[in-house]
Amino acid sequence: MNPLPKSFGAQEFGDVELGDVRRTRRLVALADACACAPGHALPDKFHDPSGYQGALRLLRSPHVTHAAVLAPHQARTLDRAEAHTGTVLIVHDTTDLDFSGHRTLAPQLGPIGNGGGRGLLCHNSLAVDSGTGEILGLVAQQLHVRVPVGKNESRGTKRARATRESRLWTRALDEIGPAPGANRWVHVADRGADAFEFVSRLARTGERFVVRAQHDRSLGPGAKLFATARATPPVGAWELELPPTRARAGCRAQVRASLTTVTVPPPHNRKGEYPALPIRVHVVRVWEPDPGAGADPVEWLLLTSEPVTDVPGLRRVAHWYRTRWVIEEYHKGLKTGAGIERLQLDPRGALDPAIGVLSVVAVALVNLRQLASGSGGADRPAHEVVPGRWVEVLSTWRYKAPRALSAEAFVQALARLGGWIPRKQPPGWLVLWRGWTRLHAFLEFEAAIPKM
């Protein structure tokens, strides 16, 4: 997916089915306005009241639903993923969307975080190029209202409840559908996905997967998953580049890796819907034997379908899991870049399709930011990802004369326009958003001047 094609709205929403061609035109205009002014509140995306009022009428139409808005983008993403010649990672994760300050919407929301806030759970599934980390697009998105569970609810009632939160993972698989015949898709998820219902579904249907283990499952009398993996001797070692976390900046660590294969019986306490049959999975353990004083050591216990036999295979599985951090960046893009939590729309019927539009915008924004962090942007001309006039205007501001820029140089200049001071880390969302806003102010000012 191009970070910012010349007509973003037309490319991603041009063939949406909303029952009226006028609604389609309005949605395309809304998407273009959102792409040009990410982070702004909805009224500020338009320069006249009629545009804003038209957007409100569109979003409040019963024909304009979250599913209808996302459908054309999802179809294009699946086409891109199927046509991709390399491995495509389907990366799953959930984030909270906090609308606690939106009081009129509160009855239609649920608890988030520790229960003190109100909002939605947004479960996203991204198709990602395993080689470059580029996001091909959203293949599934679910907006979920967390429902408090009664203290006396039986296990059977919990398991059958349609609003059970753990269903999000398997519903994503239903929404995506099976991998194409070549089966180059690999589902990747963090510890939140380690539910027997999800992993056994992937194993039973022959889907490829890498899921980080959260539960120290029983493997039989006296045998546990974690102890078994940790007792397996290492068969490989290499230097691994670690993504940044809240606890530490990104760094490189010397890690070791091992591989074992186990049979996992179904849990005695059945919490999901699945056949009571064991599954056989490979377990790749990646760990940091010498993290240094005071450092939190790295340890990944990865459940995978991949029959790894050598060190390159171990490194490949670890790389796939590491690539899942792109969805963390995507969630930052949703909130800081696209400003989803600043939406002030009521009722939910209007909020949900707006989330869908901004979720597609966030894909383009994250890909744009990736170009400034060594993901192929240095070798790609900027005019392939943004209109040539934008390159001319920005390069004139930066260098006092128009010049050709690489995509990486364009994004860095954009960040400089937003106040970025070059450092080792790529530009953050705030400076990119400010630079984007200022660039479009330049473009709008130029367009408003009568040609002499």
Secondary structure, DSSP 8 states (H G I E B T S, - for coil): --SS-TTHHHHHHTT---SSHHHHHHHHHHHHHHHHSTTS-GGGG-SSHHHHHHHHHHHTSTT--HHHHHHHHHHHHHHHHHH-SS-EEEEEEEEEEE-TT-GGGGGG-EEETTTTEEEEEEEEEEEEETTT--EEEEEEEEEE------TT--HHHHHH-TT-TTHHHHHHHHHH----TT--EEEEE-GGG--HHHHHHHHHHT-EEEEE--S--EEETTEEHHHHHHTS---EEEEEEE---SSS--EEEEEEEEEEEEEE---SS--S---S--EEEEEEEEE-S---TT----EEEEEES----SHHHHHHHHHHHHHTHHHHHHHHIIIIIS-GGG----SHHHHHHHHHHHHHHHHHHHHHHHGGGTSSGGGSBGGGTS-HHHHHHHHHHHHSS----BHHHHHHHHHHHTT----SS---HHHHHHHHHHHHHHHHHHHHS---
